[in-house]
């Protein structure tokens, strides 16, 4: 049976290491952004549960910060894919 490392080596054999690194960098950037946005959503919901009168403010702040994180993620992905 093929192990994961063997499969990755066979897949990378036709590619240069720069392309593999760029793909891994883009994947890490996307994962980190998704994790960060999830934590922001969690904190916003918890804060809104503690102070319901401020829930709209927390929601708007979470949307703005999530948009900034998503923009940084897209920039990181673009840099990884262009850098090869």
C-alpha positions as CSV (number, residue, x, y, z in Angstrom):
1,X,0.0,0.0,0.0
2,X,1.1,3.5,-0.7
3,X,1.7,5.8,2.2
4,X,0.8,9.4,2.2
5,X,4.4,10.5,1.8
6,X,4.8,8.2,-1.3
7,X,1.6,9.7,-2.8
8,X,2.9,13.2,-2.1
9,X,6.3,12.4,-3.6
10,X,4.7,10.9,-6.7
11,X,2.5,14.0,-7.1
12,X,5.4,16.4,-6.6
13,X,7.6,14.5,-9.0
14,X,6.1,16.3,-12.0
15,X,6.0,19.6,-10.3
16,X,8.7,21.8,-9.1
17,X,9.1,22.3,-5.3
18,X,8.1,25.9,-5.7
19,X,4.7,25.1,-6.9
20,X,4.2,22.6,-4.1
21,X,5.3,25.2,-1.6
22,X,3.0,27.8,-3.1
23,X,0.1,25.4,-2.9
24,X,0.9,24.6,0.8
25,X,1.3,28.2,1.6
26,X,-2.1,29.1,0.1
27,X,-3.7,26.2,2.0
28,X,-2.2,27.3,5.3
29,X,-3.4,30.9,4.7
30,X,-6.9,29.8,3.9
31,X,-7.0,27.5,6.9
32,X,-5.7,30.2,9.3
33,X,-8.3,32.7,7.9
34,X,-11.1,30.2,8.4
35,X,-10.0,29.5,11.9
36,X,-9.7,33.2,12.8
37,X,-13.1,34.0,11.4
38,X,-14.6,31.1,13.3
39,X,-13.1,32.4,16.5
40,X,-14.5,35.9,15.8
41,X,-17.9,34.6,15.2
42,X,-17.8,32.6,18.5
43,X,-16.6,35.6,20.5
44,X,-19.3,37.8,18.9
45,X,-22.1,35.4,19.8
46,X,-20.8,35.0,23.3
47,X,-20.6,38.7,23.8
48,X,-24.1,39.2,22.3
49,X,-25.4,36.6,24.7
50,X,-23.9,38.4,27.7
51,X,-25.1,41.8,26.6
52,X,-28.1,41.5,24.2
53,X,-28.5,45.3,23.9
54,X,-25.1,45.5,22.3
55,X,-25.5,42.4,20.0
56,X,-25.9,44.6,16.9
57,X,-22.7,46.4,17.6
58,X,-20.8,43.2,18.2
59,X,-22.2,41.7,15.0
60,X,-21.1,44.7,12.9
61,X,-17.6,44.7,14.4
62,X,-17.3,40.9,13.7
63,X,-18.3,41.5,10.1
64,X,-15.8,44.3,9.6
65,X,-12.9,42.3,11.2
66,X,-13.9,39.2,9.2
67,X,-13.8,41.1,6.0
68,X,-10.3,42.4,6.9
69,X,-9.1,38.9,7.6
70,X,-10.6,37.6,4.4
71,X,-8.8,40.4,2.4
72,X,-5.5,39.5,4.1
73,X,-6.1,35.8,3.2
74,X,-6.8,36.5,-0.4
75,X,-3.7,38.7,-0.6
76,X,-1.6,35.8,0.9
77,X,-3.1,33.3,-1.5
78,X,-2.4,35.6,-4.4
79,X,1.2,36.1,-3.3
80,X,1.7,32.3,-2.8
81,X,0.3,31.5,-6.3
82,X,2.3,34.3,-8.0
83,X,5.6,33.6,-6.3
84,X,5.9,30.0,-7.6
